[in-house]
Amino acid sequence: MNDKALLLVLLGGSSMAALSSGWDDPLDPVAIITEAVASKRQPILRVTHEEGHGGWQFYDDAEPLTVPVVMSKDQLLALDPSLASLKDLPVGWEAIRESRSGKWLRSRARP
C-alpha cells in the first residue's frame, strides 16, 4: 500500500477496492485478458471497467475465457494502441467493437 492509500484509509476514506478506478491508478497497474488476446490469436473486441482491483477486463468474445491472463496496462497499449481512447471509460461501463479496426462503442455494462 502506498502512502496516499494508507493516508486515505487512516483518515476514514474509502476501502482499497474503491480507491482503484482510473486507468493510471498506481494501485491497479494490471488488467485481466483472455489467453487468445495475450497470444495475439484474437483481437480485443470488448472492454469492461468494473470497480476494484482487476476491474479492467479485455475480451475477444470469440473464445471462452478458460484461463484468465494478467497483463500490465502498458503492455496492453503496446498490443492495441486503440485502447488509449478508452482510458476514461467509467466504472460500470463497457466498450465493444466488431473488428480490430472497428470503432469503439461505449455503453453501460450489462448486469
N, C-alpha and C positions, 0 to 999 in steps of 0.2 A: 504494500500500500504506500503510495507516495504521500508527501507532506500535505498536499491540497486535499486529498481524500480523507486522510486522518483528521485534519482540522475540521472538515465538514461533519464527520461522524462525531467527533468530540463536542462540537457545538450544537449537536442535536439535529444535524442535517439529514439528508436522505440516506437510505440504505445503499450498500455498494451497488446493487442492481440498478437503482435509479440514477446513480452517478454516471453510468455508462450509456451514452446515447449517440453522440456525434461520431462522424467518420474519423475525425482526428483525435478522438479520445485516447490519451495515453494509457488508460486503464483497460482498453479494449482494442489492442492492435491487430487482432486476427479476425477472420471470418470463417464460416463453415461453407464448404463447397462439395460438390459431388466428385467422385473419383473420375468420372468421364470428363468433367471440366478440367480437373487437375492434370490429367494425362493428355489433354487437348484433343480428345476424341469428339467432344461435343462443345458447342458454344454456350455461353451463359444466355439464357432466354428469360429467366425470372429472378428478380432480386426482392427479398423481403427484409424489412427492418423491424425487428421486434425489440422490446425493452430488455436491457440487461446484457451481460457478457455473452458473446456469441450471437448477438441479436442480428448481425448482418449475415444473411444466408443467400447463397448463389446457386441456382439450379439450372440444369439443362432441359428439364421436362421431357427428355426422351428416354432416359434410362432410370430405373428405380433407384432411390437413394438407399443403398445397402450398406455402404461403408463411408460415413462422412469423413471428409478430409479438412484439416485445419490449415489455412494459408494466410500469410500476412496480407494486409490490405495493399501494401506497396507492391507485393508480387502480383496481386490481382490486377492492379492498374497496368502493370507491365504486360500481363496476359491479355487484357482487354481495355485499352485506353478509353473506350466509350463510357466506362464506369465512372469516370470523373464527373460526368454530368449528373450522377445520382448521389453525390456526396451529401447533398442536402435533403435526401429522402427522409421524411419524418417517421418517427416511430409509429408503427401501426399501419404503414403503407407498403405497397409493393409496386414494382415496375416490371412490365413484360414487353417482349418484342417477339416478332415471328421468325426472325433470322438474325444471323451475326451482323448483317448490315442494316437491319431494321431499326426504326425509330422507337425509342423507349416511351411507353405509355404508362403513366402513373395513376394509381387509384388506391382507395383504402383497401387494406388486405382483407381477404376472405376470412370469416371466423372459423 
